[in-house]
Structure formats: structure tokens, C-alpha cells
Amino acid sequence: MILDILNSIDSILYYPILIIVLAAAGIYFSIRTKFVQIRLFKEAIRTLIEKPEEKEGVSSLQALLLSTASRVGTGNIIGVSTAICLGGPGAAFWMWVLAILGASSAFVESTLAQVYKRRDHKTGLCYGGPAYYIETALHSHKLALLFAVFLILTYAFGFNLLCSYNLQSTFETYSFYNPSTTPYIIGIILAVLVGWCLFGGGKRIVKITAILVPVMGIFYVALAVIMLVLHIGAIPSVISTILEDAFNFQAIGGGFAGSCLVYGIKRGLYSNEAGVGSAPNAAASAHVSHPVKQGLAQMLSVYIDTIVLCTATALMCLASGVTGDATNAGAKYVQDSIASTFGLAGPIFITVAMALFAFTTLLGNLYYTRNAIAFLNKKKFPGKPAMAAFHIFCILVIFFGAIMPMDACWALADITMGAMTLINLPACTILGSVAYKALHDYEYQRAQGRNPAFIARHIKLDPTELDYWKHKEKDESL
């Protein structure tokens, strides 16, 4: 009965509410920024090579990798597989659409996070996110608190339950898998590894994700390229199948809630998180000379996640010739597809990739919750005993996720993520003018051949309302 209730809430939340909100926001932000996600793509890449403004600060690239660690995860494999198996091949196309439109949402939310970020004067590190720009710019403390609560529920609970389940599900294809014991063993191992990193602090999380994210992404894409080369003759047919199914409006209209469009948007949002309000928490940590730099960098994370990695999974599965349906939705469809070409080595590789994806996703997720906890604790990070208790709770969630039913994990993750999005995107729409003015200021300075530096009064903001940038304002006046 509980599962039925969760599934009902999940269905109503995404169709029609979130589909309309996501599409409207993506189109609106794209128009207002003059399609910044396409127009300044090259400039976004350039910003990644810049060093942080402060010697011990987090670079733009490190902040990007941290947000990518959360975005790039089990959703790139199992989420895509589930969408194709249950919604149809056309789900891949609607993921692409969501990514391109959503990149503009990612730009706006991450730029706002940079503008309204704060500095921890004890560590020198920066922090921020939607809760902070909602409170500071919208002057709504209660709404900001609500967002922080949903963020913690999403990333410390919903997403981590699902991530843990997805990882253990990749072992179901092996003969040694015992449903009575294997999930417990995997849950314990994963919980212990994540616990070790969590008790090492935030800086260790940044270092670990900075190493693992590029490695896992490169190897996964390399496998996809090899497989697609071996099935090069099937690629035109696969692309045609995706487009035909995506625009089969008769089939979509006949069962909209379970159509490729809805599954593409649901699983695309779960994978790239554009507009959800998660990435701004990582974006705020970067020490850059101008907020727009990190807004541009965060756009790339959406592309890396969906256009590169989700597409790799979709094309691999569809080109293999293996049929995907409700019976093999999830990890099994991907493993069966790769096994058709590489034999037993294929499923093993997916298991290894899933382990890396899950590990970095869990670390990235829990890094986000640190900012939300600080917000709930009157803008201060709690003491070690309180954080230790929270980390122990998170470790237990990871363990229980490995032994929960799949439908419950997906529904809980979808619902909590959807609630975050419905708070964040309207706030970004209201505050969007700040991001648009910052973008204009950035482009103006770049046109003059300068390295853009942010001065609040240049975009008609009161510097006294900005915790971090008001100090830059003083330096500029001197």
C-alpha cells in the first residue's frame, strides 16, 4: 500500500507538474540568456583551466568535478536503461532535449549561488546554494529552510538509498549472487568505504572525486566507442529508431505517463539534475573572480552527464541488438548488451564502473548536505559530534538502500528531487535578472580584453547584502 501511494505521488508530480515547469524554465532561461549554453560553450571550456583566486581555494574545475561526481553516477547506466526498457528508445532523445534546455537552468542557478555565496571564516572555504539566495535575495527564511530540508532528504536519504540499491543490483547477473545474503554484504562494504571518506572531511572528498570522476568517465566512454565501432553498421538504424519513437505522438498520447517523453524527462532530470538546486552547492565553493565563470563551468557538467555518458549507454544498448523490456530493465539490460559483444568481461566492466559511479555519487551527494546542514544550523557547520552522528545516519542509509525494493528506492528519490526542483526553479525565475546582468557584465569585460572581476554595484546590487563579494568591493575601491 505504501509503495502504491509513493508511485501515485511520483506520477502526478512529474506529469503534468514537473514536465511543464522544467520545459518552461529551460526555454525561458535560454531566451533570456540568448542561449548561453550554446553561444559561450567555448568560453565555458576556457574557464576550467584557470587557477583559483585564492591559493588554498577550490578551483573552478574542482567545483565542476564535485558536481559532476553527483550527476555522473548510477543514473547514467541504470537510469538510462530503465527509461529505454520501460519508456522506449525515444527516451534518449528527450534526455538530450532536457540537457540542452537544462544547461541554461544550470547556468542561472550556479551563477546565483556564486553571487550570494558566503565564506567560512575559520577554514577560508566558500559555501552557498539555493537556500542562501532564497533567503538573502527573496527574503524568505522559511522557504529557504524548507529547501534545505528537502535537499537533505534527497541527497542523504532518497538518492543514496537508490544509489546503493543500483550498485548491488549489478551483481544479480553473477552465479554467486544470493538475494538473501549478497545485498547485505555489498551494503556493508559500501557503507564502510563511504564512512572512511566522510570522516576524512570535505577536502578529502574533493580530492577523491577529482581523481575518480575523470578516470571512470574516460574508461566508460572508451568502452562505448569500442562497442559502437564494432556495431558501426547499426548506428544509422539506432538513431532512426530513437527519433521515430520520440516523435510517435500517437503512442505517447495513448499512455503519456509511461511514454518515452515522461521517462526521458524523469530519468534525464535524475541523471543531470539541471535546475534541481544541487549543483549550486558545489558551484558556490569555487574561488573565481566572477560568478559567471562558475555558471559557465556548471553548464558543462550537464553536457558531460547526459550528452556524453547517457548517450553512450543508450547507443551501446540499442546497437547491441538485445531487446530491453520490463523483465531486464536496469543493470541487467546494460550488462546483457555488452556481454553480447565482449562476453563475460562486459558485465564485469559494468560492475566495476557502477562501483566507481556509485562511490563518487555517494560522496558528492553527502558533500551537498554539509551546506544544507550548515544553513539549518544558523549558517555554521555543526561541531564534530553532531556531524559524526549525521554521517553515521548516512552510512546506515547506504546499507539499507542495498536491501530495499527497487520501486521504493526510485519513488523516494523522484519525489524528494521533484520537491527541490519546484522550490528552486521558481526562485531562479524570480531572481534571474541578477544572473542576466552578471552575464552582460562578464561579456562586456571580456570584450575589453580583461579578466572579468565581479563588482556588485556594477549590476546594481547592494554589496552589503553579499557576504563574500562585499570584501572584493572594498578591495576595488582601494
N, C-alpha and C positions, 0 to 999 in steps of 0.2 A: 504493500500500500504506500509506504514511504517513497519507494522508487517510482511508482506511478505519479505521485504528487510532484516529485522533482522533475520528471520528464515533461509533465504538463507545464510547469513553470518555465522550463527551458524552452519549450516550443513557442509559447506565447511571447517570451522575452525577445527571441530572435526574429520571429515572424508574427506580426509585421514590425514591431517596435525598432529593434536594432538595425534591421536592414535599411529602413528609411533614414534613421539617424546617421548611420555610417556613410551611406551614399550621399546624403545631403551635405554632411560636413566635408567629405572629401572633395566634392565638386565645388563647394563654396570656398574652401581654403585654396584650392587650385586656381580658381579665378582671381581671388584677391591677391595672391602672391605671383600672379602671371605665370603659373605652372613652374614654380621654383624648383620642383623635384626633377624637372627635365632641363630647364633653362640653365641652372647652375650645377649640373651634375659634375662637370669637370672641376669646378671650383670646390665642390664638396670633397673630392678626392685630394686636392691640394692641401686642404686644411689638416688632413690626417698626419702629414709629415712635420707639422710644427711642434716645437717643444713647448711644454707647459710654461705659463707666465712666471711661475714661482719654482724655485729649484726643487723643492720636495713635493710639488703639486702633482695632481693626476693629469696626464696629457689628454688631449682630445681623442687620440687613438685608444688609450686605455679605457676611457669612459665608453667609447664605442664598443670595444670588445666586451666590456662588462654587460652592457645592454644586449649585445648580440649573444652573450652566454645564456641569457634568459630566453631570448627569442629563438635562437637556434637550439633546438632540443628534440625531444621525442615527437613533437608535433610535426617536424619535418619528415619523419618516417611514418609513424603510426597515424598521425592526424591526416596526412595526405592519403594514405592507404584506405583509411576508414571513409573519407569523403568520396573517393572513387568507387569503392565497393558498394556503398550504400546510396550515394547520390548519382553516380555515373561519371564518365570521363570528362564531361563538361565542367565538373567542379574545378578542374585545374585552370580553366580559362577565367572563371570568376575569382579565383585566388589571385591571378595576375591583375585583374581589374582592381580588386581591393588593394593590392600592394601599390599600384601606381597612384591611385587616388589617396590611399592612406599615407603615402610618403609625405604629402603636404600636411596632413594632420600631425605626423611625427615632427615635422619641421616646426610647426606652430607651438606644440606643447613643449618641445625641448628648448626652444628659444625663450619661452615664458619662464621655464624652470631656471634658466641661466640668469634672466633679468632679476628674478625675485629670490635667488638663492641666498643662503646665509653661510657664515663662517663659524666653525667651531674654534674658539679662541684658544682652547687647550691644545688641540692637535694641529691646528692650521688648515685642516681639511674643510672642504665646502660640502654643503648638503642642501637639499631642497626637493621640489616636486610639486605636483598639483595641490596638495594640502596647503603648501606655503603660498602659492599665488592665488588660491581661492581666498585664503584668509586675508592676505595683505591687500590685494587689488579689489576683490569683491566685498571685502569687509564682512565675511560670513564665517565666523568661527565654528558654528555648529555644523555647517555643510562641510567645512574642512575636516572636522573631527570625523564625520560620517565617512568621508572618502578614505581617511587614514585607517579606519576600522575595516572597511571593505578591502583595502589593499592588503592588510594583514591576513584577513580571511582568505583572500585569493592566493597570495603567494606563500604564506606559511602553512596553509591548510589545503585549499582546493587544488592548486596546481601541483603541490608536492605529493599529495595523495595520488594524483593521476600520473605524474612522472614516475613515481616508484612502481605503480602498477604496470605501466607501459614497459619498463625495463624488465621486470620479471616475466612478462608475457612473451618476451623474445626467446625464453628458454623452453617454451612449450613444445617446440619442434624437435627437441632432442630426446633420445630414448631414456636418458637418466631422469627426466623430469617427472616428479611425483607431486601431484596437486595438493597432497596432504602435508608435504614437508618442504619442498623446494621453495615456494614463495616465502616461507618463514626464514629460511637460510639466506636467501637473497636480500630480504628486508633487513636482517641483522647486519650483514656485511655492508650494505649501502649506508645504513644509519651510522655505523661506526666510522666509516670513511668521511662522511659529511661532518660528523661531530668533531673529528680531529681538525678539520679545516676551520670550522666555526669557532672553536676555542682558540684558534690562532689569531683571530681578529680580522678586521676589514682589509688591512693591507695585504695579508696573505691571500685573501680571496681574490683581490685584484691581480696579484702576481700569478696565481694558479690559472685563472681564466685567461689571462693574457698569453699563456703558453699553450693551453689545451684547445682553445677555440680555433685558432688558425690551423693547427695540426688536424683536428677532426674534420674541419670543413674541407681542407685540401684533399685529404685521403678519400672522403666521401664523394666529392666531385670527380676525382680521378677515376674511381670505380665506375661512376655513372658514364663518364666519357668513354671508357673502355667498352662498357656494355653497349652503349649506343653505336659505337663504331662497328662492333660485331653484328649489330642489327640495323645497319645504316639503311638497308632497303625498306625497312618497316617504318621509318620515321615519317615520310610523307603521309602514309596511311594513318599513323597515330595522330598527327596534327589535324588531319581532316576529321578524324573521329571526335577529337576534343571539340573542334569548332561546330561540327554538326550537332553534337549533343548539347553544347552550350546554348545554341540558338533554336533548339527544338522546343519552342514555346508551348506547343500543344501538350507535350509530355510534362513540362514544367507546371503548366496551369492545371493539369489533371491531378497532380499530387505535389503542390507547391512546398509544403512543409518538409517533404522528403526529397526535394528536387536537387539537381546538381548546383543550382544557384544558391540555395539555402546552405547546403553542406559546404560549398566553396567558400561562402562568406563566414560561416561559423568556424570552420577549421582554419581558414586563412587568418581570421582575427586571432584565434588561439595561437597560431604559429608566429605571426609577425607583431601582434599587439599594438598596431598603429592606432593611436587615439585612446587606448585603454588607460593611459596615465602611469604606466610602469617605467618606460624608458626615461622619462624626465627625471626620475630619481637618480639615475646613473648620470644623465647629462649634466645635472647640477653640480656634480663632483669635479668636473673638468675645470682647470685653471686656464682660461683663454682670455684674449684681450677684448673680445667682442662676443656677446651672446649668440649672434647669428652663426658664428663659426661652428658651435656645437649643434645648432639646429640643422645645419647642412650636413654635418657628420652623421647625425642620427638618421637622416633620410637613407643613408647608405645601408644602415643596418636592416631596414625593411627590404631593400632590394636583395641583399645578401641572403636573407632568410627565405624569401618567397620566390623571387625571380630566379635565383641560382639553386638553392638547396631543395625547395619544394618541387620545382620543375624537374630537378634531377630525379627525384623519387617517382614523380608521375610518369615521366618518359621511360624510365627503366622498367617500371611495372607494365605499362601499356605496350611497350615494344617487345616484351618477352613472349607475348602470346598466351600467358597464363591468365585464366579467367578469374576476375575478382568479384565476389558477391558476399552476402551476409555470413556465409559459412567460414570464410577466411579473412574477413575484414580485420585490419590491424597489422601486427608484425608478421603474421603468417603469410599474407599476400606478398609482402615485400621479400621475405625470405624464400618463398616458393619461386618468385620471379627470378631472383638472382641465382638460385640453385639450378634453374633450367639452363643456365649458361656456364656457371662456374662450379656446379656440383656442391659438395658439402662445404667447400671453402666459402661459398656465398653466404649461407646462414650464419656461419661463424663470424664473418666480417661484420654483418649487420648487428650481431650481438655485441661485438666489441665497440662498434660505432654507437650503438644505443647506450652502452655503458658510459662512454665519454660524453655523449649528448646529455644523458640523464644527470651525470655528475656535475657538469658545468651549469646545467639549468637549475639544479637544486641550489648551488652556491649563489648563482645570480639572483634567484628568487629571494633567498634569505638576506642577501645584501640589501635588497629593496626594503625589506621590512624594518631594517635598522632605522631608516629615515622616518618611517611612519611611527615607530615606537618613540623616537625622539620627539616627534610632534605631539604625541599624546602625553608625553612627559614634560610638557611646558618647554619645548624646544631644546631639551638637554638629553644626551644619551644617558640611560639609566646606569647605575653602578654595576659592578661585576656580578654580584649575587643575583640581581634581577635579570640581567642578560643571560646568565648561566641557566636560570630557571626557564627562560623563554627558549633557549637553544635546546634544552632537554626536551621540552614540549615538541619542538620542531623535529627532533630526532625520532621521537615516538610516532609522530605523524608519518614520517617516511617509512617506518617499519609497518604501520598498519595499512598504508597505501598498497603495499605489496600483497596483502592478503584480502583486499576488498574486491567486490564485484566491479566489472568494467563499467557498466551503465551508471552506477552510482558515482564513480570517480569522474566520468565525463560530465554528468549533470551538475555536480557540485562545482566543478571548475568553470563550466559555462555560465552558471548563474552568478557566482561571485564576480567573475570577469565582466559580465554584462552590466552589473550594478556599478562597477567602477567606471565603465565607459559612459553610462548615462549621466554620471556626475561630471566627468572630466570634459567631454566634448562640448556640452552647452557652456561650460565655464570658458573653454578655449574660444568659443564663438564670440562670447561677450567681450573677452579680453584680446581678441585677435588684432585689434588696431595697434596694440603695443608691438606685436611681432612684425606687422607690416611696416610700421615706422622704423623699427630696428633694421629690417631688411633694406629699406630705402637708404638709411644712413650708412649701412655697410657697403652697399653698391656704390654710393656716392664717394666714399673714401677710397674704395678700390679703383674707381675710375680716375682718381687723382694720383694713383700710384703709391698710395700709403698703405701701411699695415693697419687695418681698421682698429680703432680703440673706442670703447664704449663710454660715452658721457651722457648721463641720464637726461640732463636738461636739453640735449640736442634733439631728443624725441619728446620733449615736453613732459617729462616725468619729474616728480619731486624726489631728489636724491635722498632726502631724509627718510623716505619710506623704503629705501633699498638698503638692506643690511650690508651686503658685500660691496656694491658699486659706489656707495657714498664715500668710501675711503679713496677710491680712484678719482672721484670728483675733486677731493681735496688736493690730491697729487697734481691733477691737471691745472688747478687754479694757481698752484705754486709755480 
